[in-house]
Amino acid sequence: MNTPDGPRAVIFDLDGVLVDSEPLHVKAWKALFEREGIRASEEEFAMGVGMADTEWISLILAARRRHDDPQWWRSAKNEVFREILAREVRPFPGALDLIERLRGEFRLGVASNSVRETVETALRLLGVRERFEAVVGAEDLTNYKPHPQAYLKAADALGVAPPRCTVVEDSTLGVQAAKAAGMRCVGITTTLPAHRLAQADLILPSLEEADTLIAFARGGG
């Protein structure tokens, strides 16, 4: 894990990268909206990819001239989401193998706009929580992606300089956050097409491209 120039790290986003959970977030929002009398378009759901829940729901409420508390909506949605996650969680192909291959050589972290309990729950359900030395969630942040705070906090917790960190992201906002943090970034096209991730240093179709991703991460710093 350590090199003469210091350790290297790989920091993952969670939703849409390690866990095939973007559809589950949408499913949770739709269930809550049905209960509370709101209808949202597919375009509005697509707009929310990579956004923090409170920021996205604030836009949805503002468009409908509602003045509800975004924090209430986030909490209510996460209750629904965790129930769905427990039943339907699944890793993306190649995710678990990649984690096992990386962990002896790199320090591993997760940095997400999702609330920390959701991140921790997903990692436990996948059986990989102990593989990650740093987990950063929404409660740890004052600024959400595309601000670099999430990735900088993860790097600090791991004790790794930003240029020696490789971020794995699936969203435009996440790639922007990684680059703003001074980190190298791999974009995975599990959620968005490649042109939406054009700022990434490397774009791959999936985590099954482990050899390429690991070789890229070794070149950091």
Secondary structure, DSSP 8 states (H G I E B T S, - for coil): ---TT---EEEE-SBTTTB--HHHHHHHHHHHHHHHT----HHHHHHTTTS-HHHHHHHHHHHTT----HHHHHHHHHHHHHHHHHHH--B-TTHHHHHHHHTTTSEEEEE-SS-HHHHHHHHHHHT-GGG-SEEE-GGG-SS-TTSTHHHHHHHHHHT--GGGEEEEE-SHHHHHHHHHTT-EEEEETTSS-GGGGTTSSEEES-TT-HHHHHHHHHT--
